[in-house]
Amino acid sequence: MKVIFAPYLDGNPYQPLLAQALAGRGVTVIPSGPKDFPEVARDTEIDAVHLHWLHPMFVRGSTLRTLRDAFLFVRRLRSLKRRGVSIFWTAHNVASHEGRFPQVDSFVRRRVLRLANGVFVHNEAALKAILDTHPGASRDSIRAIPHGSYIGAYENSIGRDAARRELGLPADQFVFLSLGFIRPYKGVMKLIRCFRRLPQGPRAALVIAGKPILGGSAEELREAAEGDPRVTILPGYVPGDRLQIYFNAADAVVLPYLQATTSGALVLAMSFGKPLVLPDAPWVTEAAPCDGAILYGPDLDECLVRALQCALDRRDELCRMGAICLERARELTWSEAAETTLQAYRASASDA
C-alpha cells in the first residue's frame, strides 16, 4: 500500500514516527509538501492521501490567492477520489486557531469531511467537537487515535544542574516552563500576567521559550514581563537538540491554552517526565493523568494563579507526578496508532 502524507512538515517528528510504524506494517509513505503535492498526487501510483494540517495546502498571503488555492485543493481531492484514491484526514486541530481566513477555512474543512473516507482525531473530545460544529459529518468515519509519545525522539541525557547552568538559572529556584511556538490561543500573555501575581522573591521563575508567530511578538512579551526579573523571555525557534535543556531545567511545565482540542506540547512534556499545570478541559483529562497534573478552571485568571501557587506548595510531590506523566507517555505507542490507522486504510480499500 502506498500513501501520500501531505503536507509533510519538517521539525516535528509526529509524521516520521507514524510513517516508520506504518512502514513496519507494509505501508510505503510518500512525503509531499504543499507545493509539490499536485505533481506527486498526479504522477504517483497511490492508494490513499493522508492529509494532516490543512492550512499549508491553501492559505496564502492574500484573500484572493487563498480562495483560489482552496478551490484548487478541493478540486484535486475530488479528482483523486474519481481515480479511486482514498482520502484521510488527521484533524490535529478541529478548526484554525488563528482564524486568518475563517470562511475559507470552514469551506475547506466541510469539503474534506465530505470527501474523506476516514477522519482521525486524538481524543473523544475532538471527535465530539467535529460532530458539534459539522452536523453533517459521519460519526462512523471518525476514529479517535491517541497522539503517540516522543520518548526517544529527542536526546534526553543532560542532568538538571547542567541544564540550569546552560540557561543561567539558580539551582534552588522553582522553574515554570512554557515552551513552543507562541500563538495567541496558547495563553502565554495570560501566563505572564498570572505568574506576576505570585508573591515577589527569588523562590519562583518563569521561562518562556519559543518563536512568536501570528499575532504576537517578543517585544510584547517583554513588555508584559517588564519590571519582573523572575520572568525570562527566550524568543526564537528551539531546535530539537536543545529541548532537553529546557525540559530538564524545569520543575513544572505550564500549558495555559485558551482553546484547543489536542496538544503535541503536552505529550512532549510528558515524554520528558514533567509534571503539568493545565486547564481543566475534556481533551486535557483524556490525554494527561490527573495525578500528574494540577488542573485549573480556565475562565478566571485567579484560577491559574492558584494553580501556580499550588505547584510551588507541592514541590516535594512533583518528582512523583512527573513519573506518572512519563508512565502515561509510555502507553502512547506509535505501534498502536499505526495499527488503528492501517485498519482504516484497509477498510476503505475493501469498500472500493
Beta strands, then each sheet from edge to edge (+ up, - down):
strand 1: 2-6
strand 2: 28-31
strand 3: 48-51
strand 4: 86-90
strand 5: 118-121
strand 6: 142-144
strand 7: 174-179
strand 8: 204-210
strand 9: 231-235
strand 10: 252-254
strand 11: 276-279
strand 12: 293-296
sheet 1: 2+ 1+ 3+ 4+ 5+ 6+
sheet 2: 9+ 8+ 7+ 10+ 11+ 12+
end
